[in-house]
Amino acid sequence: MKRTLALWLGVLALSLTPAFGQAPAASQAQAMGKIHGQITNPSGAPQTTGSVSLSTDGGHTAKYTFPVNSAGQYSGEAAPGTYMAIYRQPDTPPDKMVDSFNNVKIVAGEDTLQDFDMSRAEFVAKLPEETRKQLEDMRKHNSEALKANEVIKHLNEDLRQVNEDQKEAGQAQQLAQQQLGANASRADLEAKEAEIKTAKYTDMETLMTKDTAAKPDASILWAQLGQAKLGLKKYDEAETAFKKALEVDAASKKPNPEIVGMADAGLGEVYARTGKVAEANAAYDAAAKANPAKAAMYLRNEAVIFFQAGNGDAQVAAAQEAIKTSPDDAVLYYLIGQGLVQKATVDPKTQRIVLPPGCADAYQKYLELAPDGPYSADAKGILQQAGEKITSSYKAGRKK
C-alpha cells in the first residue's frame, strides 16, 4: 500500500536503545524542576497529539509522561536529574519511539526547554524516500500558498487605501474649503478641489494598475481601476477596465453582484458623459438588475450624471425611471424640473416664463418633499417667475 504523510509517524517509530540517562539523585520530596516544549512534525506544522516521556533506562520505562495539547505543546514537572526525552504518538508501540533526545537535564527550580522539531534535517533524512518526496512537495505547495497569501494581503491593503482615496475625492469640495479657508475665492476653491481629485484618482490609478498586473483574475481590481480612470476623465481606458472587470467576474466560479453592479454603473457613467444615451441607459439598467439592493442608487446617479453632462432630455427620462424605485426622493423631482425648464418659453405679453408640461408639478413635488431642501430657493424662484402659486399639494397621477 502506498504510504501517505498521515502515516509517517507510524512507519518511523524507532526501536528503543540502551539507557543513556542517569537516575535522579534526589528524592521525590525535594524541589522539582520543570520542562516544556513544542512538537513540530516533519511538514513544519504543530503536532497536536501524542505525549512526551522522561526515562532513565533508554525509554523502556517512563518516570514522567506529559500529554501534547492541541497547540502542539507539552509541559510538566520532574525531579532533578538527567533523562532521555521521548516523543510518542498515541498508537506508537511501547517498545518504540518517534523521536528522542538524550541528556536532558532537569534542574530544581528551573524550567527546561526541550523542543521536538521533526522537520530538522537529521530527522527527515531517516524518513523513507517516498515520504521525503511527499514532504518536499508539501513544502513547495505551502511556500507557493504563503506567497499567494502575501500577495492577497498587499492587495487588500491597497484596496483599503483606494477606498479611502475615493472617499476623499468625493469630499474634495469640503477639503478644499478646509485648506483654503472661508475667504478663498470661488476660482481658487474650484482649482483646489480639482487638484485634490486629480491627486486621489492618480494614486488610485497607480495602485490598481500595479495590482491588476499582479493579479489579473481579480475583478474588483479592474473595477476600481475603472473608477480611477473615470475620475481622471480617461473615458476610453475606464470603459476598457470596467469591461475587463465584467469579463473576469463572469469567468469566476462565484460571480459577485456588487462588482458587476459597480462595473455596469461605471460603464453607464462613461457613456453618459460621452453622449451615448442608449448605451448609458442599458448599462445602468444592467447594474440595477445585477445588484437590486443598490438599484435606487444607480438610477439616481444616472439622472445626476446626465444633469452634470448637460443632457436635459436624458436627465428627465432617467429621473422618471428612478422615481419608480424611489418615489419619495425629492432630488429626482428637482432634476425633472431642471431638465424640463430648459424648454421654457417667454410670454411676449407678460414677459413671464411659460413652463412646459410637468415642469411646475415637478418643482411643486420637490418643495412638498423637501420644503427647506438645498434647491428649494431655486425651485420657488422659477415657480414665481412663471406666476405659479406655490402649493404643497401634488397629484401623483398627473403627467409630467
C-alpha positions in Angstrom: 0.0 0.0 0.0 1.3 3.5 -0.9 2.3 5.4 2.2 1.0 8.8 2.9 2.2 11.6 5.1 -0.6 10.8 7.5 1.2 7.6 8.4 4.8 8.9 8.7 4.9 8.8 12.4 3.8 5.2 12.5 6.3 3.9 10.0 9.1 5.8 11.6 8.7 4.5 15.1 12.3 3.7 16.2 13.3 0.8 18.4 14.4 1.6 22.0 18.1 1.9 22.6 20.1 1.1 25.7 19.8 3.6 28.6 22.0 6.7 28.4 20.3 8.8 31.2 21.1 8.5 34.9 18.6 8.2 37.6 17.7 11.3 39.6 19.9 11.6 42.6 17.4 13.5 44.7 14.3 12.1 46.4 10.7 13.0 45.3 10.4 15.1 48.4 13.0 17.6 47.2 12.3 20.6 45.0 11.1 19.8 41.5 12.2 21.2 38.1 10.0 22.0 35.1 10.2 21.0 31.4 8.2 22.3 28.4 8.5 22.4 24.6 6.9 22.4 21.2 6.3 19.4 19.0 6.7 20.1 15.3 6.1 17.4 12.7 8.3 17.0 9.5 6.0 19.3 7.5 6.7 22.1 9.9 3.3 22.2 11.4 2.5 21.7 15.2 2.0 18.0 16.1 -1.1 18.1 18.2 -1.3 14.5 19.5 0.9 12.2 21.5 3.0 12.5 24.6 6.5 13.2 25.9 8.0 10.9 28.4 11.2 11.2 30.6 13.1 8.0 31.0 16.3 6.9 32.8 16.6 3.5 31.2 16.7 4.3 27.5 12.9 4.6 27.1 11.9 1.2 28.4 10.0 2.8 31.3 8.8 6.3 31.8 9.4 8.2 35.0 7.1 11.0 33.9 4.7 11.4 30.9 3.2 14.7 29.7 0.4 15.0 27.1 0.8 17.1 24.0 -2.0 19.7 23.7 -3.9 21.0 20.6 -1.3 23.7 20.0 1.5 21.0 19.8 2.9 21.9 23.3 3.7 20.0 26.4 4.8 20.9 29.9 5.2 19.3 33.4 7.4 18.8 36.5 10.1 16.2 37.2 12.7 15.5 39.9 16.1 16.9 39.2 18.3 14.7 37.1 19.4 13.7 33.5 16.8 12.0 31.3 16.1 10.8 27.8 13.1 12.8 26.5 10.9 10.7 24.2 8.0 11.6 21.9 5.4 9.0 21.0 2.2 9.1 19.1 -0.9 7.6 20.7 -0.5 4.4 18.6 3.3 4.1 18.9 4.1 0.7 20.5 5.5 0.8 24.0 8.9 -0.6 22.7 9.1 2.1 20.0 9.6 5.8 19.9 9.1 8.5 17.2 11.8 11.0 18.3 14.1 11.4 21.3 16.8 13.5 22.9 19.5 12.3 25.4 21.0 14.1 28.3 18.0 16.3 29.0 18.8 17.9 32.4 16.1 18.9 34.9 17.3 21.4 37.5 15.4 22.2 40.7 13.5 25.4 40.5 14.3 25.9 36.7 12.2 25.4 33.6 14.0 23.4 30.8 13.0 23.9 27.2 13.1 20.8 25.1 11.5 21.0 21.7 10.9 18.1 19.3 11.5 19.6 15.8 11.0 16.8 13.4 11.5 19.0 10.4 15.2 19.1 11.2 17.5 17.7 8.5 18.8 14.7 10.5 15.3 13.5 11.4 14.0 13.9 7.8 17.0 12.0 6.5 15.7 8.9 8.3 12.3 9.0 6.7 11.5 6.7 3.7 12.4 8.2 0.4 8.7 8.3 -0.7 7.8 10.2 2.5 10.7 12.7 1.9 9.4 13.3 -1.6 5.9 14.0 -0.3 7.3 16.3 2.3 9.2 18.2 -0.4 6.0 18.5 -2.5 4.1 19.7 0.5 6.7 22.3 1.4 6.7 23.6 -2.1 2.9 23.9 -2.1 2.9 25.6 1.2 5.6 28.0 0.0 3.5 28.9 -3.0 0.4 29.3 -0.8 2.3 31.6 1.5 3.4 33.7 -1.4 -0.1 33.9 -2.7 -1.4 34.9 0.7 1.2 37.6 0.9 0.0 39.0 -2.4 -3.6 38.9 -1.2 -2.6 40.7 1.9 -1.0 43.5 -0.1 -3.9 43.7 -2.5 -6.3 44.1 0.4 -4.2 46.9 1.9 -4.2 48.6 -1.5 -8.0 48.3 -1.8 -8.4 49.8 1.6 -6.2 52.7 0.5 -8.2 53.0 -2.8 -11.5 53.2 -0.9 -10.0 55.9 1.3 -8.8 57.9 -1.7 -12.1 57.6 -3.4 -13.9 58.8 -0.3 -11.6 61.8 -0.1 -12.1 62.5 -3.8 -15.8 62.7 -3.1 -15.2 65.1 -0.3 -12.8 67.3 -2.3 -15.0 70.4 -2.1 -15.1 70.3 1.7 -11.4 69.5 1.9 -10.7 72.5 -0.4 -12.7 74.8 1.8 -10.9 73.5 4.9 -7.5 74.0 3.3 -8.1 77.5 1.8 -10.4 78.9 4.5 -13.7 80.9 4.3 -12.2 83.9 2.4 -11.0 81.9 -0.6 -12.3 82.9 -4.0 -14.6 80.6 -5.9 -12.0 80.2 -8.6 -9.3 79.2 -6.0 -11.7 76.7 -4.3 -12.6 75.1 -7.6 -8.9 74.8 -8.6 -8.1 73.2 -5.2 -11.0 70.8 -5.5 -9.8 69.7 -8.9 -6.3 69.4 -7.6 -7.4 67.1 -4.7 -9.5 64.9 -7.0 -6.7 64.5 -9.5 -4.2 63.6 -6.8 -6.5 61.0 -5.3 -7.6 59.4 -8.5 -4.0 59.3 -9.7 -3.0 57.5 -6.6 -5.8 55.0 -7.2 -4.8 54.5 -10.8 -1.2 53.8 -9.8 -2.1 51.2 -7.2 -4.7 49.4 -9.3 -2.5 49.4 -12.4 0.1 47.6 -10.3 -2.4 45.3 -8.7 -4.2 44.2 -11.9 -0.8 43.2 -13.3 -0.1 41.2 -10.1 -3.5 39.5 -10.0 -5.3 39.9 -13.3 -8.0 37.4 -12.3 -9.4 39.7 -9.5 -12.5 41.6 -10.9 -12.6 44.1 -8.0 -9.2 45.4 -9.0 -10.3 46.1 -12.6 -13.5 47.7 -11.3 -11.5 50.0 -9.0 -9.1 50.8 -11.9 -12.1 51.8 -13.9 -13.2 54.1 -11.1 -9.8 55.8 -11.1 -9.7 56.2 -14.9 -13.3 57.6 -14.7 -12.3 60.1 -12.1 -9.4 61.3 -14.3 -11.8 61.5 -17.3 -9.9 58.9 -19.2 -13.1 57.5 -20.5 -11.8 55.1 -23.1 -9.5 53.5 -20.6 -12.2 53.4 -18.0 -14.5 51.6 -20.4 -11.8 49.0 -21.1 -11.2 48.5 -17.3 -14.9 48.1 -16.5 -15.4 45.6 -19.3 -12.4 43.6 -18.1 -14.0 43.6 -14.6 -17.2 42.1 -16.0 -15.3 39.6 -18.1 -13.2 38.4 -15.2 -16.2 38.2 -12.9 -18.2 36.2 -15.4 -15.3 33.7 -15.6 -15.1 33.2 -11.9 -16.7 30.3 -10.1 -18.9 32.7 -8.0 -19.8 36.0 -9.7 -20.1 39.0 -7.3 -23.3 41.1 -7.8 -21.6 44.0 -6.0 -18.7 44.1 -8.5 -21.0 43.6 -11.5 -23.2 46.4 -10.4 -20.1 48.7 -9.9 -18.7 47.9 -13.3 -22.0 48.3 -15.1 -22.7 51.6 -13.3 -19.2 52.7 -14.2 -19.9 51.9 -17.9 -23.1 53.8 -17.6 -21.3 56.9 -16.4 -18.7 56.6 -19.1 -21.4 56.5 -21.7 -23.5 59.3 -20.1 -20.5 61.6 -20.0 -19.6 60.8 -23.7 -23.1 61.4 -25.1 -24.1 57.7 -25.6 -27.5 57.8 -24.1 -28.9 54.5 -25.2 -25.7 52.7 -24.0 -25.8 54.5 -20.7 -29.4 53.6 -20.1 -28.7 49.9 -20.9 -25.6 49.9 -18.6 -27.4 51.4 -15.6 -30.3 49.1 -16.1 -27.9 46.2 -16.1 -26.3 47.5 -12.8 -29.8 47.7 -11.2 -30.6 44.2 -12.3 -27.3 42.8 -11.2 -27.4 44.3 -7.7 -31.1 45.1 -6.8 -30.1 46.3 -3.4 -28.4 49.3 -4.9 -30.8 49.8 -7.9 -32.2 53.1 -6.5 -28.7 54.5 -6.1 -27.6 53.5 -9.6 -30.7 55.0 -11.2 -30.5 58.2 -9.2 -26.8 58.6 -10.1 -27.7 58.2 -13.7 -30.1 61.2 -13.5 -27.5 63.2 -11.7 -24.7 62.4 -14.2 -26.9 63.3 -17.1 -27.6 66.6 -15.3 -23.9 67.2 -14.8 -23.3 66.4 -18.5 -25.9 68.9 -19.5 -28.3 66.4 -21.3 -31.7 67.6 -20.2 -33.8 65.1 -22.1 -31.8 62.1 -20.8 -31.8 63.6 -17.3 -35.6 63.8 -17.2 -36.0 60.3 -18.6 -33.5 58.9 -16.1 -35.1 60.7 -13.2 -38.6 59.5 -14.2 -37.3 55.9 -14.3 -35.6 56.3 -10.9 -38.8 57.6 -9.3 -40.3 54.1 -9.9 -37.9 52.8 -7.4 -37.6 55.9 -5.1 -40.9 57.8 -5.3 -40.0 59.9 -2.3 -36.6 61.1 -3.4 -37.0 64.8 -3.6 -33.9 65.4 -5.7 -35.4 63.3 -8.6 -38.3 65.7 -8.9 -36.0 68.7 -8.9 -33.9 67.0 -11.7 -37.1 66.6 -13.7 -37.9 70.2 -13.2 -34.4 71.3 -14.2 -34.5 69.2 -17.3 -37.8 70.4 -18.4 -37.3 74.1 -17.6 -34.7 74.2 -20.4 -37.7 74.1 -22.8 -39.5 77.0 -21.1 -40.5 79.9 -23.3 -41.3 83.6 -22.6 -44.8 85.0 -22.9 -44.3 88.1 -25.1 -47.3 89.9 -23.5 -46.5 89.3 -19.8 -42.8 88.6 -20.1 -43.3 85.7 -17.8 -41.7 82.4 -18.5 -44.0 79.6 -19.6 -43.1 76.3 -18.2 -43.5 73.1 -20.3 -46.0 70.5 -19.1 -44.9 68.7 -16.0 -42.2 71.2 -15.0 -44.2 73.1 -12.4 -45.6 69.8 -11.0 -42.0 68.5 -10.6 -40.9 71.6 -8.7 -44.0 71.6 -6.5 -43.4 67.9 -5.6 -39.8 68.7 -4.7 -40.9 71.5 -2.4 -43.5 69.2 -0.9 -40.9 66.6 -0.1 -38.1 69.0 0.8 -39.6 72.4 1.7 -36.2 73.5 3.2 -34.0 71.5 0.8 -30.9 72.8 -0.8 -32.7 73.6 -4.0 -35.9 75.0 -2.5 -35.0 78.6 -3.2 -34.2 77.8 -6.8 -37.5 75.9 -7.3 -39.5 78.7 -5.6 -37.8 81.3 -7.8 -38.7 79.5 -11.0 -42.3 78.9 -10.0 -42.6 82.6 -9.0 -41.2 83.8 -12.3 -43.8 81.6 -14.1 -46.6 83.1 -12.0 -47.2 79.7 -10.4 -48.7 79.6 -6.9 -46.5 77.5 -4.6 -48.6 74.8 -3.0 -47.8 71.7 -1.0 -50.5 69.6 -2.9 -49.4 67.3 -5.7 -51.4 64.9 -7.9 -49.3 61.8 -8.3 -51.2 60.8 -11.4 -50.6 63.9 -13.4 -48.4 63.6 -16.5 -45.1 65.4 -16.1 
